[in-house]
Amino acid sequence: MSGKNFQKPEKHGTKFRTNSVPGSTHNTENLQSTIPSIKRFTIRAEPTEIYDNIPKAPRSNKDQGTISNGRRGSPRPGDSNGSPIRSARGRGDNKRPNFDLEVPPNGYAWWYVDGLSYDGAKAISIIGFIGSVFSPWYAWSGRKEPHNHCCINVAMYGKGWRWTMTERGKHAVKQSPDKLQIGPSSYTWNNGKLVIAINEISTPHFDKIVGTVTITPKHITNIEVNLTADGSHTWRPFAPNAEIDVQIEKKGWNWKGHGYFDANFGTRALEQDFSYWTWSRLPCKKGSIAFYDADRRKDSPLCVSLKFHSDGSVEEIIAPPETRLSRSLWAVRRKTRSDIGYNPTQVKHMLDAPFYTRSAIKTKINGEEVTGVHEALDLNRFSSPFLKPMLALRVPRTTRWKV
């Protein structure tokens, strides 16, 4: 990332402005396709290099080392190879998403959306997968053809909850820069908005879920984060500050709230390179904050702490200490970040699996109480072969649909 992208270092970190739209970061309507249609981008690993560095957030002595009550202070987010935070590259998605990607064998791509209703009563998460990372079918196939293992997972939380995750083969998938269609459901980038059309059957209710979910970003960032030093896993936070509009043909499922949109890309299975991670995104008064903490099998632990300001700029901040959360219903270990002396709590149950949990939590960051979405993923558990038959019950596979 070139120096012209940065603002002067702030008191708590480095602040730099995204360049999502020429001349303005406040207008997303101009973000229509400017991607050449003749070339499909192939996901590839691109290692972190010294030239990717952004200046580190300053540290005082009191921030270092072990903190009382068993809490661990945040290490600096980079390692000897440089900062993991850099400008988005290699996929044609530095200004908007690009769904026309070729995923290599053993790899994956997913586009993730979530939203919390303004009254706190409802929540939703949607993930479009190419090379479905949690699919037993993909694992059993030897992970040779990611495009033959795709799905759009919809999880509705609150009264009238539903779950869908039907895996489909390559003949049910159609891609272009602006659209990803998997069976009867799709993601479409249209006039600076992400429109998700849903037409799925829920499990175990066997109930038809039909409707649309629209994400309207306030800004599109132009950064990505290398989750491993060799670049085999990348997090691309497109729109951490957005509005979500849910229109599903179910009683009580027409609502608006705070939305979020990101993506992850990789060239290897998650369980090859990680044993555990936690992630959270927390709306705050002047934007939102995201924490990404991962235990990596080969590298030192990863800690990424970012504030996405309401004016479109992004700041690398010093993370407050790690703090334990209560274990999930399946006893998955959970932790998050909070100010010293504050005990974070779960305020909404969302999803529990033997290796994964998602919930809404309340914590305090820099003196402000915030509520947002949190996940914990235990990849040692996920690696167990005994889990795959259980997962097959929640991830049915069909090859009947063709586009």
N, C-alpha and C positions, 0 to 999 in steps of 0.2 A: 504494500500500500504506500503510495507516494506521500511525501510530506505535505503536499498541498491539501490533503484530505483532513488534516488535523487542525483543531483549534489549540490554543495555548493550554498547557496542563492546568487543571483545576485543583482545588484544594484536596479533593478526595480521589482524584484519578485523572485519566486522560479522556478528553472529550473531543469527538471528531464528528463531522457532519456527513450524513449520507448524501450521495449524489444521484438519487433515484430518478429525478426528472430534470433535464437541463433547465437551469434558471430558476427552479422552484422545487422545494421538497414538500410543498403543501398541496400539490395537484396530482392526483392519481389518475385522472381521466385520460391523460395522454400516454398511458403505459400500454398501449396496444402492441401487437406483435411487430417487432423489428428484427426478428430472428430469421436468418436465411432458411428457406424451406428445403434447399437442396442437400443439406447436411444434417444428419442426426448426430447429436453429441453422445459420445461414449463415456460413461463414468470411469474414471481412472484415479489411481492414487497419486497425489502430488504432495511430497513431503514438505513439512515446515522448514523454511530456510531463514537465514539471518535477515535477509532483506524484507521478510514479512513482518518484522518486529514493529509493534507500536510501543511507545514508551510505557514502562510499568507504572502502576499506581504507587504513589509514595507510601512508605511504611514507617511507622514510629516503633520504638523498642517495645512499647506495650502491646503492639499487635503481634509480636513474634512469639514462637514457641507454644508451649502448652498453657492453656488457660484453666482456671480453677473449675471445679465441678466436672472434670473429665472432658471438657470441651476442647477441641483442637482448633487453633487459629488457622486461618486460610494461608496456604502457601502461595507464593507468586504463581500466576497462571501459566507461565511459560516454563521451558526447561532449557538445557544447554543448546538446543537446536533453534531457539527463538520462541516468540509468542505464538500461540495457536490461533490468534485472531488476525484475520487478514481480509483483503477485498475478495468478494466472490469471483470465481473464475472457472473456466473449463466446461461450463454447462449452458452458457447463454442465458443465465438467469440473474445477472447482476442488477437488473432493473425491474424484473417481473418474473414469475415462474415460467419455466419451459418444461412441458410435459413430454416432449419428443426426445426421450433419452434411451440409449441402448445400455442395458445393464449387463455386465459381464457375468459369466458363470461364477457361482458362489457369492454374487453380489446382491444388492438390494437398492431400492429407492422407495421412500415413502413421503407423502405430503400429509401433514397433520393439522387439523383444525380443532379448536375447542371453544367453548363459550359458557359463561355463567350468567344466568338471568339477573337483571338488575335487582329483583326482589329476593334473590338467593334460593328460590324454591326449585329451580330446574337447572340442569346442565346437560351438555352434550359434547361428545368427542367423535371425530370422523377421521379415518386414516385410509388413504388410497395407497395400496402396496403394489409394486412390481418386484417380484422375489419376496414373498411374504415371510418376514423374518421369524415369525412365531408359528408358521405352518408346519405341522408334522408331515404333510405331503411333500413339501419342498425338501425337508430333511431326508425323508425316506427315498426321494428321487436322486439323492446325491448332489443336490443343488446345481445341477448342470444347466437347466433352462429356467432362469428366473422369470422370463416372460410367459412361461407356462404355469406360473403359480402367482396369480394376481387376485386381489379382492378389494372391495371397499367396505371397511368395517365401520358400522354406525352403532354407537352406544348412547342411549338416552337415560339420563339419571333423574330420579324424582318420581312423583306419582305418574303411573302409566309407563314406567321404564320398559325399554326394549333393547335387544341386542341382535345385531346381524353381522355375520362374517363368512359369507359364502365364497369359497375359493373357485376361480374359473381358469380355464386353460387359455392358451395363446390365441385361439380363434375367437375368443370373446373380448379381445383387447384391441383397441384402436387408439393411436396416438397422433397428435399434431402439436405444434408449439402451444396452441391455445386450449387444447382439449385432451383429456384422458378419459376414455370410455372403457369401462369394465362391465361387461354384461349390460343390464338395463340401466345402470347408474353411471354418473359421470361427474368429472370436475371440468369447469369451463372458466377461462379467464376472459372477462368481457367488460370493456370500458373501465378498467382499473378495479374491478371487483371479481372475487372468486365466487362462482355460483355452483353449488353442488346439488345435482338432481338425484334424488334417492328413489329407488324402486326395488325393494328387497323384501325377503321373508325372514322374520325374526326366529331365533332359537332361544328357548324351547317353545315359545308360544305358537309358532307357525302362523304368525300374524303378518299381514302385508303392511309394510312401512313405505309410504309414498309422500313425497314433499320436496321442498327445496330449503337449502341453508345458504345464506349469502353472507360473505365476509367482505366488509368495506374497510380497507386499510386506511389509517390516517397518514401513514408513510410506508414506503418500502425501503428497508435498509439495503446497503450494498456490501454487507460483510458476511463472512462465514467463519466457522471455528473448526480447526483441525482437532479431532478428538484423540488422534494418535499421532505420534511424531512422523510416521511414515506416510501420513495422509490417506490411510485406507478407510477412514471413517470421518464424515464431515457433517456438521450441523449448520443449517442455513436458516436463520431466523428472518423470514420475510417481513412479517407484520405483527410485531409484539403488541402494538396498540391498534385496535380495530373495533368495529361494531359488528355484532352478529345478529342476523335476523333469521329466526327459525320459523318455518311455515310447513308443518307436518300435519297430515290429515288425521289427527287424533285430538280428542278433547283435551284442552289445556296445553297444547303443544304449538301455539302461535305466540312467540315472545321474542324480545330483544334483550341484548345484554353486552357485556364486554367480551370481545372476541380475540382470538389469537391464531396465527398461521405461521407454520415453519415447515421445514423438510429435513430429512436425513438421507445421506447417500453413503454407500460403502461397497468395497470390493471383496470383503471377507465377511464371514458370519460373525455376528456380535459376540457369540460365546468364545470365539477364537482369541479375541483381544481384550475382553472385559470380563471381570468376575462379578461386578456390582456397580450400579450407578443410581444416583438420585438426580432429579431435575425438578425445577419449579419455576413458575412464572407468576408474578405477583403485581397486579395493578396497584399503582400508588397515585398520590395527588398530582404529580407532574409527569406521568408516563407509566412505566412499568419496569420491574426488575426481574432478571432471570439468573438462576444459579444452576450450574451444571457441574456435578462432582462425580468422578468416576474412579474406580479402582481398576487399573489397567494391568494386564498380565505381564507385559514386557516393559512398559515405561513406568515412571514414577506416577503417583496419583495426580489426577487432573482436577483443577479447580478453576472454573470460569465464572466470573461475576460481572454482569453487565447491567447498566441502566439505559433504557431506551426512553429518551426524553420526548415530551409531547411536541417539541419543535422539530423532531426528526433526527436530532443528533443522538449519538451513542457514546456512552462513557464507560470505561473500564473502572470498576470500583473495587475497594477492598471489602471482601466478604466478612460479615460478622462470624463468630464462632459456630462450629457445628453443634447441634443440639439434638438429642434423641426425641423421636416421636414414638408413641406407643406402637407396638407391633400390629400388623394387619390381622384380619380374621384367619388367614392362613399362616400367621406368625412370621410374615416376611419382615425382616429388620428394616426400620425406617429411621431416617435422620433428615434434618433440614438446617437452615441457618436462622439465627435470631440474635438480637441484642442480648448482652450478658444480663442474667437475672430474669429473663422472660421465658415462659414455658409455652412453646407452640402447641396447638391443639388441632385435632381434626374437627371440622365443622360440617362436613358433608361426606358421607360414604358414597363412593362412585363405583369402583371396580376392584374386585379381589380375585386373584388367581393364586395357585400355589407358588408362583415365582414372580408375581407382579402385582402391584397395587397402585391405584390412582384415587385421589381424594381431593377435596377442597380443605385447605388448612388456613389457620390464622396464626400469624407470627408478627414480630416487631422488627423492623429494619430502620436503623438510624432514627429511632425515636417515634416512628410512625407504625401504627397497627395496620396490617395489610392482610387481605384475604385473596387467595388464588389457588391455582391448580398445582398439585404435587404428585410425583410418581417415584416409585422405587422399584428397581429391577434386579432380581437375584439370578445371575446367569449361571452360577454353579448349579442351582436347582433346575434351571431350564435345561441344562445339559443332560439331565438324567433321562435315560431311555424309557423309564417307566412313565414319564409324563406324556409322551407322545400319543398313546392311545386315548388318554383322557382329553387331550386337546382336540383330537379328531371329532369328538362329540360336539364340540363348540365351533369347530371350523369345518363344516361339511363341504365337500367338493363336488362340483358338477362340470361336465364338459358338453352339456347340451346346447348352451347358448352360443350363437355365432353372430358376429357383426359384419 
